[in-house]
């Protein structure tokens, strides 16, 4: 026996159209959000990650990024 779809093609298209509208509205909201608000949101997310003990990189990866910034800073200072 063939399984029946849970939603129809028409329902799936309507769902897709609604999500396209949601994504469009979200992009517009992000464009109009002041940079200060975005910074506060980022700071809040970073603080939450620290409080929860989440780690997104290893110590070696963090050190590699620090080394890269040091090389960039030296290159800029040497060029100036």
Biopython code that builds the backbone (N, CA, C, O; Angstrom):
import numpy as np
from Bio.PDB.StructureBuilder import StructureBuilder

atoms = [
    (1, "UNK", "N", (0.844, -1.173, 0.000)),
    (1, "UNK", "CA", (0.000, 0.000, 0.000)),
    (1, "UNK", "C", (0.897, 1.247, 0.000)),
    (1, "UNK", "O", (1.858, 1.331, 0.765)),
    (2, "UNK", "N", (0.575, 2.189, -0.849)),
    (2, "UNK", "CA", (1.360, 3.408, -0.979)),
    (2, "UNK", "C", (0.961, 4.402, 0.114)),
    (2, "UNK", "O", (-0.224, 4.637, 0.353)),
    (3, "UNK", "N", (1.984, 4.989, 0.780)),
    (3, "UNK", "CA", (1.707, 5.955, 1.850)),
    (3, "UNK", "C", (1.212, 7.266, 1.245)),
    (3, "UNK", "O", (1.702, 7.715, 0.208)),
    (4, "UNK", "N", (0.243, 7.863, 1.907)),
    (4, "UNK", "CA", (-0.290, 9.142, 1.453)),
    (4, "UNK", "C", (0.559, 10.274, 2.020)),
    (4, "UNK", "O", (1.024, 10.200, 3.157)),
    (5, "UNK", "N", (0.760, 11.329, 1.216)),
    (5, "UNK", "CA", (1.533, 12.462, 1.736)),
    (5, "UNK", "C", (0.807, 13.118, 2.902)),
    (5, "UNK", "O", (-0.422, 13.137, 2.965)),
    (6, "UNK", "N", (1.590, 13.648, 3.810)),
    (6, "UNK", "CA", (0.989, 14.285, 4.979)),
    (6, "UNK", "C", (0.400, 15.649, 4.643)),
    (6, "UNK", "O", (-0.571, 16.091, 5.257)),
    (7, "UNK", "N", (1.010, 16.314, 3.647)),
    (7, "UNK", "CA", (0.447, 17.584, 3.197)),
    (7, "UNK", "C", (0.356, 17.557, 1.679)),
    (7, "UNK", "O", (1.061, 16.802, 1.011)),
    (8, "UNK", "N", (-0.513, 18.382, 1.158)),
    (8, "UNK", "CA", (-0.672, 18.424, -0.294)),
    (8, "UNK", "C", (0.385, 19.345, -0.893)),
    (8, "UNK", "O", (1.049, 20.098, -0.181)),
    (9, "UNK", "N", (0.528, 19.270, -2.214)),
    (9, "UNK", "CA", (1.459, 20.161, -2.905)),
    (9, "UNK", "C", (1.051, 21.616, -2.694)),
    (9, "UNK", "O", (1.906, 22.485, -2.524)),
    (10, "UNK", "N", (-0.219, 21.873, -2.705)),
    (10, "UNK", "CA", (-0.714, 23.237, -2.504)),
    (10, "UNK", "C", (-0.346, 23.737, -1.104)),
    (10, "UNK", "O", (0.080, 24.880, -0.939)),
    (11, "UNK", "N", (-0.512, 22.885, -0.114)),
    (11, "UNK", "CA", (-0.147, 23.263, 1.253)),
    (11, "UNK", "C", (1.367, 23.500, 1.364)),
    (11, "UNK", "O", (1.801, 24.437, 2.033)),
    (12, "UNK", "N", (2.152, 22.665, 0.720)),
    (12, "UNK", "CA", (3.606, 22.814, 0.758)),
    (12, "UNK", "C", (4.031, 24.118, 0.093)),
    (12, "UNK", "O", (4.906, 24.820, 0.600)),
    (13, "UNK", "N", (3.414, 24.445, -1.042)),
    (13, "UNK", "CA", (3.732, 25.716, -1.713)),
    (13, "UNK", "C", (3.343, 26.906, -0.849)),
    (13, "UNK", "O", (4.079, 27.890, -0.777)),
    (14, "UNK", "N", (2.198, 26.821, -0.196)),
    (14, "UNK", "CA", (1.755, 27.915, 0.678)),
    (14, "UNK", "C", (2.726, 28.078, 1.843)),
    (14, "UNK", "O", (3.071, 29.199, 2.215)),
    (15, "UNK", "N", (3.160, 26.973, 2.411)),
    (15, "UNK", "CA", (4.128, 27.008, 3.515)),
    (15, "UNK", "C", (5.422, 27.666, 3.057)),
    (15, "UNK", "O", (5.981, 28.506, 3.761)),
    (16, "UNK", "N", (5.899, 27.278, 1.867)),
    (16, "UNK", "CA", (7.128, 27.852, 1.321)),
    (16, "UNK", "C", (6.971, 29.350, 1.088)),
    (16, "UNK", "O", (7.878, 30.115, 1.414)),
    (17, "UNK", "N", (5.849, 29.785, 0.535)),
    (17, "UNK", "CA", (5.604, 31.214, 0.313)),
    (17, "UNK", "C", (5.625, 31.989, 1.625)),
    (17, "UNK", "O", (6.207, 33.071, 1.701)),
    (18, "UNK", "N", (4.990, 31.437, 2.658)),
    (18, "UNK", "CA", (4.965, 32.120, 3.963)),
    (18, "UNK", "C", (6.372, 32.274, 4.521)),
    (18, "UNK", "O", (6.721, 33.331, 5.046)),
    (19, "UNK", "N", (7.190, 31.211, 4.408)),
    (19, "UNK", "CA", (8.545, 31.301, 4.943)),
    (19, "UNK", "C", (9.407, 32.263, 4.150)),
    (19, "UNK", "O", (10.300, 32.897, 4.712)),
    (20, "UNK", "N", (9.159, 32.383, 2.860)),
    (20, "UNK", "CA", (9.879, 33.385, 2.070)),
    (20, "UNK", "C", (9.536, 34.785, 2.568)),
    (20, "UNK", "O", (10.408, 35.650, 2.649)),
    (21, "UNK", "N", (8.274, 35.003, 2.899)),
    (21, "UNK", "CA", (7.866, 36.303, 3.454)),
    (21, "UNK", "C", (8.517, 36.548, 4.814)),
    (21, "UNK", "O", (8.960, 37.659, 5.103)),
    (22, "UNK", "N", (8.573, 35.514, 5.640)),
    (22, "UNK", "CA", (9.206, 35.637, 6.952)),
    (22, "UNK", "C", (10.683, 35.984, 6.783)),
    (22, "UNK", "O", (11.193, 36.877, 7.460)),
    (23, "UNK", "N", (11.368, 35.286, 5.889)),
    (23, "UNK", "CA", (12.788, 35.556, 5.661)),
    (23, "UNK", "C", (13.013, 36.964, 5.135)),
    (23, "UNK", "O", (13.972, 37.629, 5.526)),
    (24, "UNK", "N", (12.138, 37.421, 4.255)),
    (24, "UNK", "CA", (12.253, 38.782, 3.718)),
    (24, "UNK", "C", (12.090, 39.804, 4.836)),
    (24, "UNK", "O", (12.849, 40.770, 4.911)),
    (25, "UNK", "N", (11.110, 39.598, 5.699)),
    (25, "UNK", "CA", (10.879, 40.516, 6.820)),
    (25, "UNK", "C", (12.072, 40.499, 7.775)),
    (25, "UNK", "O", (12.473, 41.544, 8.287)),
    (26, "UNK", "N", (12.631, 39.334, 8.013)),
    (26, "UNK", "CA", (13.781, 39.232, 8.909)),
    (26, "UNK", "C", (14.999, 39.961, 8.328)),
    (26, "UNK", "O", (15.705, 40.659, 9.056)),
    (27, "UNK", "N", (15.242, 39.806, 7.041)),
    (27, "UNK", "CA", (16.358, 40.524, 6.404)),
    (27, "UNK", "C", (16.156, 42.038, 6.529)),
    (27, "UNK", "O", (17.103, 42.769, 6.821)),
    (28, "UNK", "N", (14.932, 42.505, 6.309)),
    (28, "UNK", "CA", (14.658, 43.934, 6.426)),
    (28, "UNK", "C", (14.891, 44.415, 7.858)),
    (28, "UNK", "O", (15.459, 45.485, 8.075)),
    (29, "UNK", "N", (14.454, 43.626, 8.821)),
    (29, "UNK", "CA", (14.654, 43.993, 10.227)),
    (29, "UNK", "C", (16.145, 44.076, 10.561)),
    (29, "UNK", "O", (16.578, 44.992, 11.261)),
    (30, "UNK", "N", (16.923, 43.122, 10.059)),
    (30, "UNK", "CA", (18.361, 43.136, 10.314)),
    (30, "UNK", "C", (19.030, 44.356, 9.683)),
    (30, "UNK", "O", (19.956, 44.929, 10.257)),
    (31, "UNK", "N", (18.555, 44.750, 8.496)),
    (31, "UNK", "CA", (19.126, 45.930, 7.835)),
    (31, "UNK", "C", (18.860, 47.211, 8.615)),
    (31, "UNK", "O", (19.677, 48.132, 8.602)),
    (32, "UNK", "N", (17.729, 47.268, 9.286)),
    (32, "UNK", "CA", (17.353, 48.503, 9.979)),
    (32, "UNK", "C", (17.715, 48.511, 11.460)),
    (32, "UNK", "O", (17.523, 49.520, 12.139)),
    (33, "UNK", "N", (18.236, 47.394, 11.964)),
    (33, "UNK", "CA", (18.633, 47.340, 13.369)),
    (33, "UNK", "C", (19.910, 48.148, 13.568)),
    (33, "UNK", "O", (20.890, 47.929, 12.856)),
    (34, "UNK", "N", (19.919, 49.078, 14.519)),
    (34, "UNK", "CA", (21.128, 49.877, 14.756)),
    (34, "UNK", "C", (22.302, 48.991, 15.181)),
    (34, "UNK", "O", (22.116, 47.960, 15.827)),
    (35, "UNK", "N", (23.498, 49.407, 14.810)),
    (35, "UNK", "CA", (24.699, 48.630, 15.116)),
    (35, "UNK", "C", (24.861, 48.442, 16.623)),
    (35, "UNK", "O", (25.359, 47.408, 17.068)),
    (36, "UNK", "N", (24.446, 49.435, 17.411)),
    (36, "UNK", "CA", (24.551, 49.321, 18.868)),
    (36, "UNK", "C", (23.707, 48.157, 19.377)),
    (36, "UNK", "O", (24.131, 47.417, 20.264)),
    (37, "UNK", "N", (22.514, 47.999, 18.812)),
    (37, "UNK", "CA", (21.635, 46.897, 19.226)),
    (37, "UNK", "C", (22.246, 45.551, 18.820)),
    (37, "UNK", "O", (22.200, 44.585, 19.582)),
    (38, "UNK", "N", (22.816, 45.501, 17.615)),
    (38, "UNK", "CA", (23.456, 44.259, 17.170)),
    (38, "UNK", "C", (24.631, 43.906, 18.083)),
    (38, "UNK", "O", (24.842, 42.738, 18.410)),
    (39, "UNK", "N", (25.383, 44.909, 18.486)),
    (39, "UNK", "CA", (26.514, 44.665, 19.377)),
    (39, "UNK", "C", (26.025, 44.134, 20.731)),
    (39, "UNK", "O", (26.604, 43.195, 21.277)),
    (40, "UNK", "N", (24.962, 44.734, 21.267)),
    (40, "UNK", "CA", (24.419, 44.251, 22.550)),
    (40, "UNK", "C", (23.938, 42.809, 22.431)),
    (40, "UNK", "O", (24.148, 42.005, 23.339)),
    (41, "UNK", "N", (23.292, 42.481, 21.311)),
    (41, "UNK", "CA", (22.824, 41.114, 21.098)),
    (41, "UNK", "C", (24.006, 40.139, 21.041)),
    (41, "UNK", "O", (23.964, 39.062, 21.637)),
    (42, "UNK", "N", (25.047, 40.526, 20.325)),
    (42, "UNK", "CA", (26.234, 39.682, 20.233)),
    (42, "UNK", "C", (26.878, 39.491, 21.604)),
    (42, "UNK", "O", (27.248, 38.377, 21.974)),
    (43, "UNK", "N", (27.008, 40.586, 22.354)),
    (43, "UNK", "CA", (27.604, 40.502, 23.690)),
    (43, "UNK", "C", (26.786, 39.589, 24.595)),
    (43, "UNK", "O", (27.345, 38.825, 25.382)),
    (44, "UNK", "N", (25.472, 39.667, 24.484)),
    (44, "UNK", "CA", (24.593, 38.811, 25.287)),
    (44, "UNK", "C", (24.780, 37.350, 24.921)),
    (44, "UNK", "O", (24.851, 36.494, 25.802)),
    (45, "UNK", "N", (24.860, 37.056, 23.627)),
    (45, "UNK", "CA", (25.058, 35.665, 23.201)),
    (45, "UNK", "C", (26.403, 35.132, 23.674)),
    (45, "UNK", "O", (26.501, 33.990, 24.125)),
    (46, "UNK", "N", (27.438, 35.958, 23.572)),
    (46, "UNK", "CA", (28.767, 35.521, 24.009)),
    (46, "UNK", "C", (28.785, 35.289, 25.519)),
    (46, "UNK", "O", (29.375, 34.316, 25.988)),
    (47, "UNK", "N", (28.148, 36.169, 26.275)),
    (47, "UNK", "CA", (28.086, 36.004, 27.720)),
    (47, "UNK", "C", (27.338, 34.717, 28.076)),
    (47, "UNK", "O", (27.767, 33.964, 28.950)),
    (48, "UNK", "N", (26.228, 34.476, 27.399)),
    (48, "UNK", "CA", (25.446, 33.268, 27.660)),
    (48, "UNK", "C", (26.283, 32.021, 27.384)),
    (48, "UNK", "O", (26.246, 31.064, 28.157)),
    (49, "UNK", "N", (27.028, 32.028, 26.297)),
    (49, "UNK", "CA", (27.877, 30.875, 25.972)),
    (49, "UNK", "C", (28.905, 30.635, 27.067)),
    (49, "UNK", "O", (29.152, 29.494, 27.458)),
    (50, "UNK", "N", (29.510, 31.723, 27.564)),
    (50, "UNK", "CA", (30.505, 31.575, 28.649)),
    (50, "UNK", "C", (29.853, 31.018, 29.910)),
    (50, "UNK", "O", (30.392, 30.109, 30.541)),
    (51, "UNK", "N", (28.698, 31.562, 30.277)),
    (51, "UNK", "CA", (28.002, 31.120, 31.496)),
    (51, "UNK", "C", (27.647, 29.632, 31.399)),
    (51, "UNK", "O", (27.738, 28.899, 32.384)),
    (52, "UNK", "N", (27.243, 29.197, 30.203)),
    (52, "UNK", "CA", (26.858, 27.799, 30.021)),
    (52, "UNK", "C", (28.053, 26.878, 29.797)),
    (52, "UNK", "O", (27.902, 25.660, 29.705)),
    (53, "UNK", "N", (29.243, 27.473, 29.711)),
    (53, "UNK", "CA", (30.442, 26.664, 29.545)),
    (53, "UNK", "C", (30.641, 26.144, 28.134)),
    (53, "UNK", "O", (31.380, 25.181, 27.923)),
    (54, "UNK", "N", (29.982, 26.779, 27.156)),
    (54, "UNK", "CA", (30.129, 26.337, 25.775)),
    (54, "UNK", "C", (31.466, 26.801, 25.229)),
    (54, "UNK", "O", (31.904, 27.922, 25.488)),
    (55, "UNK", "N", (32.103, 25.933, 24.476)),
    (55, "UNK", "CA", (33.356, 26.274, 23.823)),
    (55, "UNK", "C", (33.190, 26.023, 22.337)),
    (55, "UNK", "O", (32.757, 24.948, 21.924)),
    (56, "UNK", "N", (33.535, 27.014, 21.543)),
    (56, "UNK", "CA", (33.381, 26.862, 20.101)),
    (56, "UNK", "C", (34.710, 26.604, 19.410)),
    (56, "UNK", "O", (34.742, 26.338, 18.209)),
    (57, "UNK", "N", (35.793, 26.679, 20.148)),
    (57, "UNK", "CA", (37.099, 26.416, 19.545)),
    (57, "UNK", "C", (38.029, 25.824, 20.591)),
    (57, "UNK", "O", (37.819, 25.953, 21.797)),
    (58, "UNK", "N", (39.067, 25.169, 20.079)),
    (58, "UNK", "CA", (40.059, 24.596, 20.986)),
    (58, "UNK", "C", (41.060, 25.676, 21.372)),
    (58, "UNK", "O", (41.110, 26.741, 20.755)),
    (59, "UNK", "N", (41.842, 25.396, 22.381)),
    (59, "UNK", "CA", (42.887, 26.337, 22.787)),
    (59, "UNK", "C", (43.884, 26.562, 21.652)),
    (59, "UNK", "O", (44.373, 27.677, 21.466)),
    (60, "UNK", "N", (44.181, 25.524, 20.904)),
    (60, "UNK", "CA", (45.118, 25.646, 19.779)),
    (60, "UNK", "C", (44.551, 26.565, 18.695)),
    (60, "UNK", "O", (45.281, 27.370, 18.117)),
    (61, "UNK", "N", (43.252, 26.445, 18.420)),
    (61, "UNK", "CA", (42.629, 27.320, 17.427)),
    (61, "UNK", "C", (42.645, 28.775, 17.890)),
    (61, "UNK", "O", (42.910, 29.684, 17.104)),
    (62, "UNK", "N", (42.361, 28.981, 19.160)),
    (62, "UNK", "CA", (42.393, 30.332, 19.719)),
    (62, "UNK", "C", (43.791, 30.917, 19.615)),
    (62, "UNK", "O", (43.951, 32.083, 19.252)),
    (63, "UNK", "N", (44.798, 30.124, 19.927)),
    (63, "UNK", "CA", (46.175, 30.597, 19.834)),
    (63, "UNK", "C", (46.553, 30.913, 18.391)),
    (63, "UNK", "O", (47.261, 31.888, 18.141)),
    (64, "UNK", "N", (46.095, 30.109, 17.447)),
    (64, "UNK", "CA", (46.391, 30.364, 16.031)),
    (64, "UNK", "C", (45.800, 31.703, 15.588)),
    (64, "UNK", "O", (46.436, 32.444, 14.838)),
    (65, "UNK", "N", (44.600, 32.012, 16.046)),
    (65, "UNK", "CA", (43.981, 33.297, 15.712)),
    (65, "UNK", "C", (44.766, 34.443, 16.339)),
    (65, "UNK", "O", (45.007, 35.459, 15.688)),
    (66, "UNK", "N", (45.164, 34.286, 17.595)),
    (66, "UNK", "CA", (45.967, 35.331, 18.263)),
    (66, "UNK", "C", (47.285, 35.564, 17.517)),
    (66, "UNK", "O", (47.701, 36.706, 17.321)),
    (67, "UNK", "N", (47.934, 34.477, 17.107)),
    (67, "UNK", "CA", (49.196, 34.598, 16.365)),
    (67, "UNK", "C", (48.987, 35.323, 15.042)),
    (67, "UNK", "O", (49.813, 36.140, 14.635)),
    (68, "UNK", "N", (47.875, 35.019, 14.371)),
    (68, "UNK", "CA", (47.575, 35.670, 13.100)),
    (68, "UNK", "C", (47.390, 37.171, 13.293)),
    (68, "UNK", "O", (47.894, 37.965, 12.498)),
    (69, "UNK", "N", (46.665, 37.568, 14.353)),
    (69, "UNK", "CA", (46.462, 38.998, 14.627)),
    (69, "UNK", "C", (47.783, 39.692, 14.950)),
    (69, "UNK", "O", (48.002, 40.833, 14.545)),
    (70, "UNK", "N", (48.649, 39.013, 15.667)),
    (70, "UNK", "CA", (49.967, 39.591, 15.981)),
    (70, "UNK", "C", (50.755, 39.822, 14.695)),
    (70, "UNK", "O", (51.365, 40.877, 14.521)),
    (71, "UNK", "N", (50.744, 38.827, 13.781)),
    (71, "UNK", "CA", (51.455, 38.992, 12.507)),
    (71, "UNK", "C", (50.862, 40.139, 11.694)),
    (71, "UNK", "O", (51.602, 40.916, 11.090)),
    (72, "UNK", "N", (49.538, 40.251, 11.672)),
    (72, "UNK", "CA", (48.899, 41.343, 10.939)),
    (72, "UNK", "C", (49.275, 42.704, 11.530)),
    (72, "UNK", "O", (49.583, 43.644, 10.798)),
    (73, "UNK", "N", (49.247, 42.795, 12.851)),
    (73, "UNK", "CA", (49.592, 44.055, 13.508)),
    (73, "UNK", "C", (51.029, 44.448, 13.198)),
    (73, "UNK", "O", (51.314, 45.609, 12.905)),
    (74, "UNK", "N", (51.924, 43.482, 13.263)),
    (74, "UNK", "CA", (53.337, 43.769, 12.971)),
    (74, "UNK", "C", (53.506, 44.225, 11.511)),
    (74, "UNK", "O", (54.265, 45.152, 11.225)),
    (75, "UNK", "N", (52.790, 43.561, 10.598)),
    (75, "UNK", "CA", (52.881, 43.920, 9.184)),
    (75, "UNK", "C", (52.388, 45.347, 8.957)),
    (75, "UNK", "O", (52.981, 46.093, 8.178)),
    (76, "UNK", "N", (51.316, 45.723, 9.628)),
    (76, "UNK", "CA", (50.786, 47.089, 9.497)),
    (76, "UNK", "C", (51.760, 48.098, 10.083)),
    (76, "UNK", "O", (52.007, 49.142, 9.479)),
    (77, "UNK", "N", (52.313, 47.799, 11.246)),
    (77, "UNK", "CA", (53.246, 48.711, 11.880)),
    (77, "UNK", "C", (54.528, 48.857, 11.066)),
    (77, "UNK", "O", (55.092, 49.947, 10.969)),
    (78, "UNK", "N", (54.980, 47.755, 10.484)),
    (78, "UNK", "CA", (56.206, 47.792, 9.662)),
    (78, "UNK", "C", (55.976, 48.564, 8.360)),
    (78, "UNK", "O", (56.892, 49.203, 7.842)),
    (79, "UNK", "N", (54.756, 48.501, 7.838)),
    (79, "UNK", "CA", (54.434, 49.179, 6.572)),
    (79, "UNK", "C", (54.285, 50.680, 6.769)),
    (79, "UNK", "O", (54.472, 51.452, 5.829)),
    (80, "UNK", "N", (53.946, 51.100, 7.997)),
    (80, "UNK", "CA", (53.665, 52.505, 8.264)),
    (80, "UNK", "C", (54.836, 53.282, 8.591)),
    (80, "UNK", "O", (54.730, 54.483, 8.837)),
]
sb = StructureBuilder()
sb.init_structure("model")
sb.init_model(0)
sb.init_chain("A")
sb.init_seg("    ")
for serial, (resi, resn, name, xyz) in enumerate(atoms, 1):
    if name == "N":
        sb.init_residue(resn, " ", resi, " ")
    sb.init_atom(name, np.array(xyz, "f"), 0.0, 1.0, " ", f" {name:<3s}", serial, name[0])
structure = sb.get_structure()
